[in-house]
Amino acid sequence: MARQWPLLLVLGGGATGLAVVALDHFRTGCLLLGCAVLFAALVRAVLPERRVGLLVVRSRVLDVAVLLTLAMGLIVLSVVVPPARG
């Protein structure tokens, strides 16, 4: 279980982001989701495979590239979407 702390942090950040989106704060929630995925990319790039646990899917380069692409997409989406009118 101690090996899975990176995954638990990423899942916690993702769950927090989804909860914020559910509370009708789309931009902030997407930004939190993007930061959680960005953290996953950072952890995958820095830590050895035996310490990353279930964040290992393919090769390190492919995992980091996919995670960075997803993170940047979410972060850009959260910045580009116009604020809700209210």
C-alpha positions as CSV (number, residue, x, y, z in Angstrom):
1,M,0.0,0.0,0.0
2,A,2.9,2.4,0.7
3,R,3.9,2.1,-3.0
4,Q,0.6,3.5,-4.1
5,W,0.9,7.0,-2.5
6,P,1.5,8.7,-5.9
7,L,-1.7,7.1,-7.3
8,L,-3.7,8.0,-4.2
9,L,-2.6,11.6,-4.4
10,V,-3.5,11.8,-8.1
11,L,-6.9,10.1,-7.5
12,G,-7.6,12.5,-4.5
13,G,-6.8,15.5,-6.7
14,G,-9.0,14.2,-9.5
15,A,-11.9,13.4,-7.1
16,T,-11.5,16.9,-5.6
17,G,-11.6,18.4,-9.1
18,L,-14.7,16.5,-10.0
19,A,-16.4,17.5,-6.8
20,V,-15.7,21.1,-7.5
21,V,-17.1,20.7,-11.1
22,A,-20.2,19.1,-9.6
23,L,-20.6,22.2,-7.3
24,D,-20.9,24.2,-10.5
25,H,-17.4,25.7,-10.6
26,F,-16.3,24.3,-14.0
27,R,-13.2,26.3,-14.5
28,T,-11.7,25.7,-11.1
29,G,-12.6,22.0,-11.2
30,C,-10.9,21.6,-14.6
31,L,-7.9,23.4,-13.3
32,L,-7.7,21.1,-10.3
33,L,-8.1,18.0,-12.6
34,G,-5.3,19.4,-14.9
35,C,-3.0,19.9,-11.9
36,A,-3.6,16.4,-10.7
37,V,-2.7,14.9,-14.1
38,L,0.3,17.2,-14.3
39,F,1.4,15.9,-10.9
40,A,1.0,12.4,-12.2
41,A,3.3,13.3,-15.2
42,L,5.8,14.8,-12.8
43,V,5.8,11.8,-10.5
44,R,6.0,9.4,-13.4
45,A,9.0,11.3,-14.9
46,V,11.0,11.6,-11.6
47,L,10.4,8.4,-9.6
48,P,11.7,5.0,-10.5
49,E,9.2,2.4,-11.7
50,R,9.3,0.4,-8.4
51,R,8.2,3.5,-6.5
52,V,5.4,4.8,-8.8
53,G,3.2,1.8,-8.5
54,L,0.1,1.7,-10.7
55,L,0.9,4.9,-12.5
56,V,3.2,2.7,-14.7
57,V,1.3,1.8,-17.9
58,R,3.8,1.8,-20.8
59,S,7.3,3.1,-21.1
60,R,8.2,6.2,-19.1
61,V,8.5,8.4,-22.2
62,L,5.0,7.4,-23.5
63,D,3.4,7.7,-20.0
64,V,4.8,11.2,-19.4
65,A,3.9,12.4,-23.0
66,V,0.3,11.2,-22.7
67,L,-0.1,12.7,-19.2
68,L,1.4,16.0,-20.2
69,T,-0.8,16.2,-23.2
70,L,-3.9,15.5,-21.1
71,A,-2.8,17.9,-18.4
72,M,-2.1,20.8,-20.8
73,G,-5.5,20.1,-22.5
74,L,-7.4,20.4,-19.2
75,I,-5.5,23.4,-18.1
76,V,-6.0,25.2,-21.4
77,L,-9.6,24.3,-21.4
78,S,-10.1,25.7,-17.9
79,V,-8.4,29.0,-19.0
80,V,-10.2,29.3,-22.4
81,V,-13.8,28.6,-21.4
82,P,-15.6,31.8,-20.7
83,P,-16.8,32.4,-17.2
84,A,-20.4,31.5,-16.4
85,R,-22.9,34.3,-16.5
86,G,-24.7,34.8,-13.2
